[in-house]
Amino acid sequence: MSLLITGGTGYIASHTVVELLNLNKDIVIVDNLSNSSTLVLDRITQITGKTVTFIEADICDEAALNRIFEQHSIEAVIHFAGLKAVGESNEIPLAYYQNNVAGSVTLFRVMAQHNVKNLVFSSSATVYGENNPAPLVETMPTSATNPYGQTKLMVEHILQDLAKSDDTWSIACLRYFNPIGAHETGLIGENPNGIPNNLLPYVAQVAVGRLPQLQVFGDDYDTVDGTGVRDYIHVVDLAVGHVKALENLSKISGCQPINIGTGNGTSVLEIVNAFKEISGQDIPYAIVPRRAGDIATVYADASVANELLGWQASRDINAMITDTWRWQSENPNGFE
């Protein structure tokens, strides 16, 4: 039996594939390569000594998905595939709804047709919106402030309705907080197209000279140093969270949202200063106005993940930054 990993050559997915291969799982990856490279497959093999079955296809292509399920004995799906840039989602919302929502519906329909009803979905803490106080708990009201967040929330609603209609589904919706870091080998890491949307790859690219300076959005929040506080989690801890979710799907009847975070907050300037110390590089930055919709402090209550999955984060900020710097300094241009 095989595991189907959609978007499997992406940042979080590739680290999850490594963890699964280390457990001798048989992996089938489907990816349209819109924001990733097949070069990551060679790196995965270097790390694990194992190979995966790779199929270049789009999750919106129902015929292609049906062929995959007909040709492979799929027992469960981890669904990573999706566009993920908040700013871009405001500019091209239809592409986000088409890919993230319509593509997901297509995938779930094909899964149902082939009686594969075990699913781990890549959701996001963005579904908590702006009005919930930290720590964020799975039972809090959900909302979204941009098309990207809306797509994650819509897919969660679709999965909840699907599970209510058919109680043979077991679905874990993993609400990620802020994944950073890279594999300790330095062979795989975050490799965004164009200007990074997230803090750590931006800082890392400033450190290697690809970008001139970091923009810090606001220094007047009610936080330790005025900059925004977020729950940063090592990508390998996050990958292990997916493994634990898969292993414990039998405990889940229906659709279960699960926070995957450390439960701790770190400010932007704390990240910048730690990166300077660990890398030995200067990180020039400029304070610019706050972004609309940004809030002061966001971090998880991760007790459900601990109690239900037996999972908790184990790597600290220094490890996250050390691994980020190793990846970026050894691969200044990413996989190219």
N, C-alpha and C positions, 0 to 999 in steps of 0.2 A: 504493500500500500504506500501511496505517496502523499506528500503535502504540496498543495498548490500555493505558491507565493506570488500574488499579483504585485507589480511594481518592484520586483525582487532585486533589481540592480541599484536601487536607490540607497540613500544614506542609512536610514534605520533598518530597512529591509536586508541590506547586505550583511550587516552585523548580526541580524537575527538568523540569516542563512548559515553563517559561520557557527553559531551556537547549535543549531539543529544538526549540521553536518558532524559536529564533534560528538553528537549523540547517535551518529550513524543513521540519521533519517534520510529517506529518499526524497529528493526535492525536485519539483518542477517549477520553474520560474516563467511567468509570462510578463512581458514588459514591452511597451512601445518605444522606449529609449528617448522619449521627448525631453527628459531632464536627467539622463544618466548615460553610461557608456558600457559597452560589453567588456571593456578592459578590466572592469571590476571582477568579472568572472575568473580571469587569470589570477588576480590577487587572492580571491577566495580559495582557489586551488592551491596557491602557494602557502596559505595559512593552514589549511586543513588536510592537504594531500588528497582531497576528494573533489569530484566534479558533480555538476548538476545538469539536469535537462533544461535547456534554455529555448524558449519559443518567443520570437518577436511577433507580438500581436497586441491589439488594443482591446481593452475590456468592453468597449462599445460594440465590438464585432461579435455578434452572437454566434455566427457560424463558426468562427475560429474557436470560441470558448467551447462550443459543443464538440468540436473535433478533439480538443484537449481532454475533455471528460470521457469521450468515447475511447481514446487511445491510451489513457492512463488510469490506473485504479486510484482515484483521489479519495482520501478519507476525511480530509479537513482542509480548510482554506484560511490563510492569513491574508487579509485584504489591505495592502498598503497603497495600491495604485491611486494616484490623485494629484491634481495640481494643488500647490500649497503656499503660494505667496499672497499675503494679505493685500498688499498694494496693487499687485497685478490683478487680483480678483475684482477690485473696484473698477479697473480699466476694461477688463474683458469678462464681465460676469457671465455671459451666456456660455463661454467656453468652460467656465467652472461648473455651472449647473449641468451642462452636457456631459462633461467628463466625470465629475465626482458623483453626481446624483443619477443621471441616466445610465452611466456606465455601471454603477453599483447595482441598480435595479436589474440590468441585463445579467450581471454576474449572479445575483441571487436567484433569478428565474432559472438560469441554466443549472445552478446547484440543485434547486428543487426538482427539476426534471430528472436529474441523475441521482436523486435521493442522497445528496451530500448535505448534511444539515448541521455540521460542526464548523463554526466560524469565529475567528478573532478579527475584529475590525479596528483599524487604525483611526481612532477619533482624536479629540483634542480638548485641552482645558479651555479653549476659546468658547466652548459651548456654555460656560458659566456667565458670559456677558460681563457687564460693568458693575453690577449692583450688589454682588455677593461679597461679604467680608472674608478675608483669609482667616483660618485655613478653609479651603474649599472642600465641601463634602458632597458625595454623589447624590444625596437627597435634595440638594438646593435647587431652586428654580433655574431653568436654562433659558438662554437668549443668545442672540448673536448681533454683532455690530458691523459686519462686512460680509460680502458674498462667500468668501472662503469659510468663515464660521457658520454661515447659514447652511452651506452644503454638508458640513459635518453634522450639524444638528438635524437636518432633514433626513440624512441617512440613518441617524440614531432613531428618529421617529418611525421611519420605514421598517427598521429592524424590530422595533417594539411591536408594531402592528403585525408584522410577519409572525413573530413569536406567539402573539395572542391568537392568531388564526390557526396555528399549527404547533402544538406543544411538544413536537419531536425535535424542534430546533434547540440547539445549545449555542448561545452567542455571548461572547465577551466583547464589550465595547471599551477599549483601553483609551482613557483620556490622558494623553501625554501632557506633561508640563514643558520644560525647555530642554530638549536633548542637546548635549554638547559632547565633546571628546571624540575619540577615535580608537580603533583597535590598537592594542599595546605594541603590535609589530610595526606600526606606522605604515602598513600596506593599504589600508582602507580608511576613509574618513569622509567628512562632508566636502562636497565638490560642487558648489552651486554655480549655475550659469549666470554670467553677468555680475552685477553688484549684489553681494549677499544681502538677504533680508534679515538674517539673524545675527545676534551680537558677536558670538565667538568666531565664526568664519570671517566676519568683518575685521575684528581685532587682529586675527591671525594674518590676514592679507595686508593689513597695515604694517605688521611686524616684519613681513618678508619684503615689503616695499612695493607690493602690487597696487596698493591704494595709499593716497597721501596722508589722510587722517581720518579719525573716527568722529562721527557725529553723535553726541550724547543729547537725547531728546528730553530736556528739562532737568533742572537741578534744584527745583523748589518744591519737591514732594515732601510729605511728612514721613521721611525715612532717615536712616542713620546718617546719610550724607547728602540728602536731597535728590538723589537719582533713584530711578525705579528699581524695585526689588522683585526678583523672580526666583522660581524654584528650578534650578538647573540640575539635570540628571545626566549621568554618564550614559552614553549610547549603548554601552555593553550591558549596564544594569537594565536599561530599557529592553534590550534584546532578550535578556534572561527573563524579564517579565512576560514576554510573548511565549517563551517556552513553558513557563509556569502556567500561563493561561491555557495553552493547549493541553497540558497534562491534567488540568483540573476542569476541563469543559464538562466532564461527566457530572460534576457537582452543580452545574448551572442548567436549570430548566427555564427556558425563556431567554430574555435579553438582559444582561447584567452590565451596567456601567461600572468601571473600575478606574480610579485614579492611579496613575503611575508617576510618582514624584518622590522627592526625598523628605518632604515635610519641613524643609528649611529654605529660607530666603537669602539671596545674596544680591547686593546692589551692583549697578553698572560699574561704578568707580571701584568697588572692591574687586570686581573681575579684572578691570583694566590694570590696577596696581599689582594684583597677583600675577597677571600675565607678564608684566614688565619684569617682575622679580624672577620668575621662572625662566623666561626666555632670554633675559639680558638685553632685550631690545627696547628702544623707546617707542611709546605708543602715543603720538601726538593726537589730541582730540580737541574738538570745539563744542561748547555748549550751545545748543540751538533750541528754539521753542518746542514745547511739548507737542506730541502728535495727538490729533483728535482721537478720543476713545481710549487712550492709554490711562491706566490707573496706577496708583502708587505701589501697591504690594499684592503679589499673587504667590501663594504657595499651597501645597496640597495637604489634605488629610489623607494619608495613605493606609489607614488602618484596614480598609476592606481588602486591599491587595495582600496585606500581611495575614489577615484572618482567613480569607477564602483561598488564596493561592499559595500561602507560605512564602511570600516574596517581600523583600525590602531592599532598598538601595544600599550598596556597600562601599561605593567609591566616593571620595570627598572632592571638594573643589580643586585642590592641588593636583589630584590624579587626573581630573577632567582637563585641566589646563595643560599639564605635562603631556598628556596624550595628544591633545589638539596641536600643541607646538611641534611635537615629533612628526606628526602627519604633515603639517603644513611646511615645516622646514625641509623635510626630506622629499616633499612633493609640491614645490612652490607653484607649479601650474596644474595642480590636481593630477588627474590620470593621464594627461596628455604628455 
